[in-house]
């Protein structure tokens, strides 16, 4: 990332203007093959990591499946439920829903010993299902989460006369993150002296990697000097080695009183040279500090 790379920079700056927001990058999960049989028992982790729509669909599917199973059992005794139509699966499904949900309807009631025994079993299953559903909902809702936004681009611009890599982060909640710390790791494909290809990671030295109080905006800076691993990296090397910057922020949320984490990554196409970030901090008429996130990702060329 030195001056001789200026010929390569226009293709990186293409489409990046102060009025345009770049695409967002969503976290991804690694595809792992050859797992042992323990993966089928990792139910709790799968429930916590599943998206909300899939989690709710799973709960609904389990609820319907349980009631359909007991409805089939009730069908084996055609006269076991009072006022149920003979051979009606729907009536027995509704009876099962009323039983497992402890709904006090009196139209359909058990009349045979077999149906009463099945009702006892279903009542127990209903208690277990309700307890599991409530605990899983609580586990998902009580997980500490961070609402930290990172700028969608990182910039390289002079700072105190030295080329500096910069990006910024903001706390969208507006509360305080205590003892916040951030690390930036350069990842890229490398080759050992034996000719083995492997992924290498090197932590970048930041001008300020910790702050006792993070509430507004934080501009993270790395000086690209002679000691920086970025000083001799060209655009072709970035692409050939599949290099990226991995950012991890951690701290204690003052409201949740728990540790939170936020992560982001910058690829070569997310780095802009000779730009600066638009100012997003201001003071309201009431004297309160304001962070304008609508312009948080905007950059302008350095004149």
C-alpha positions, 0 to 999 in steps of 0.5 A: 500500500505505497505510492507506487500502487496509485495506478491500481487504485481507481478500480477500487474506488469505482462506485464509492461516492459520498451518496452511496452505501456499499453492500453489507457483509453478513456473518457466515458459517464454515462448512465442515465435512466429516463430523463425528456423530456428536453433531446430531446431539448438539441440539442446543447450539443449533437452536441458539444459532438458527434464525428466528423464522426457522426457530418458530417454524420448528416449534410450530412443526413440533407442536403439530406433529405431537398433536397429530401423533396423539390424534392417531392414537385417539382414532384407534378407539372410535368411541373413546371421546364423547361427541367426537364424530366417528372416524374424524381425524380433525375432531381428535386433533382438536381434542389433542390440542385442547388437552395439551394446551389445558384448554377447558372445553367440555364438548369433547371429553374422554369416556374410555379407559384407553383414551383417559390413559392417553390423555395422562401421557399427553398431559405429561408430554405437554408439560415437558414441551411447554417447559422446553419451549419456554426455556429455549425462548428465554435462552434466545432472548437473554443472549447478550448481543452487540449493536455495533456498526462498522463502516462498510469501507476502510480508508487509507489516507495521510494522518500526521504525515503517515499513510494510515489505515482507518475505519470506524465503529459506532454503538447503535444503542447509544449506551455505554460499552465499558472497557472496550477493546478491538483487535485487527488481524491481517489474514492471508494465504502464505507459503512455508519454506517447505512449500506448504500452503497455509492461512497466516494471521498477523495482528496489526498494531493500532494507535489506540486499541482500548477505550474505557468508555465506548458510547459514540463513534470510534475511529480505529487507525493503523499506521502503515510505516516500515514495521507494518505488514501492509507497507509492501503489499500490492493490489495483486498480492492482496488478491493472490493471497486472498488477504482480508482484515478481520476485526473483533470488538469486545467489551461490557455492555453497561445495561446488560452487565455482560460481555458482548462481541462484534466482528467484521471483515474488510476485503481488498474491494472494501479499501479506499485510498485518498478518501476521508470519512464524512463527519457524523458527530454534532451537538443538538440544540439541547446540548446532547451529542448526536451520531448521524448513522445515515452518513456513517459509511460515506467518504469524500476524496481528499482534495 
